[in-house]
Amino acid sequence: MEEEGYIRVRLPKDRKGEIFGIADQLLGASHIKVMCADGKSRLTRIPGKLRRRMWIREGDLVIVKPWSFQDEKADVVYRYTKTQSTYLSRKGMIPKSVDIF
């Protein structure tokens, strides 16, 4: 009954430059060190609009959007729950560099 190409969770939008990442270290003041799917470790921040709605722990799968003028920094766009992370891992949607689920 389920369509083959249908994914139930949000995925990174390539045309906007979004990529997967794993939260490595919480630095305080809404800053997080994230290991991204392209192999770089970036200093990310949670924008004010999402700060109180999005609680992130170490090991969470997130979507980040690197800054256009400073590639070593990024913004957190979305955080996956553990259920969503395992679902994406089973479907093979997460790159091997960040797939720990």
C-alpha positions in Angstrom: 0.0 0.0 0.0 2.9 2.4 0.7 4.5 4.0 -2.4 8.1 3.0 -3.0 9.6 6.5 -3.4 7.7 8.1 -0.6 9.7 9.4 2.4 7.8 10.5 5.5 10.4 12.8 7.1 12.1 16.0 6.0 15.3 15.7 3.9 18.0 18.3 3.3 17.3 20.5 0.3 20.3 20.4 -2.0 19.4 23.5 -3.9 19.5 25.4 -0.6 22.8 23.9 0.4 21.5 21.9 3.4 23.4 18.8 4.5 23.2 16.1 7.2 25.3 16.3 10.4 25.8 14.7 13.8 25.9 16.9 16.9 29.4 16.3 18.5 29.7 18.7 21.3 27.5 21.2 23.0 29.3 24.5 23.6 26.6 26.6 25.3 25.0 29.8 24.3 23.1 27.9 21.6 26.3 26.9 19.8 27.1 23.2 18.8 30.0 21.5 17.2 28.6 19.4 14.3 30.4 16.8 12.2 28.9 17.2 8.7 28.4 14.7 5.9 31.0 16.3 3.7 33.7 15.5 6.3 34.1 19.0 7.8 33.5 19.8 11.5 31.5 23.1 11.7 30.6 25.4 14.5 26.8 25.8 14.3 24.2 27.9 16.0 20.5 27.5 16.7 18.7 30.5 15.3 16.5 32.5 17.7 13.3 31.3 15.9 14.1 27.7 16.8 16.1 28.2 20.1 13.3 27.3 22.5 11.6 24.7 20.3 14.6 22.6 19.4 16.5 20.9 22.2 19.6 19.1 20.8 21.7 16.5 22.6 25.1 15.0 21.6 24.6 12.3 18.9 21.4 13.8 17.4 21.1 13.8 13.6 20.5 17.4 12.3 20.2 19.3 9.1 22.7 22.2 8.8 23.0 25.0 6.3 26.6 26.2 5.9 27.1 30.0 5.7 27.9 31.3 2.2 30.6 33.7 3.4 32.2 31.5 6.2 32.2 27.7 5.3 33.4 26.6 8.8 30.2 27.9 10.4 26.5 26.9 9.8 23.0 27.2 11.1 20.9 24.3 12.4 17.7 24.0 10.4 16.1 20.8 11.7 16.7 18.1 14.3 15.5 14.5 13.8 14.1 12.3 16.6 15.6 8.9 17.3 12.7 7.2 15.5 13.2 9.4 12.4 16.9 8.8 12.5 16.6 5.0 12.5 13.9 5.2 9.8 16.3 7.1 7.5 19.1 4.7 8.3 17.1 1.7 7.4 16.0 3.3 4.1 19.7 4.1 3.3 19.1 7.9 3.1 21.9 9.0 5.4 25.5 9.2 4.0 27.9 6.6 5.5 30.1 9.3 7.0 27.4 10.3 9.5 25.3 7.1 9.8 25.7 6.0 13.4 22.1 4.6 13.8 
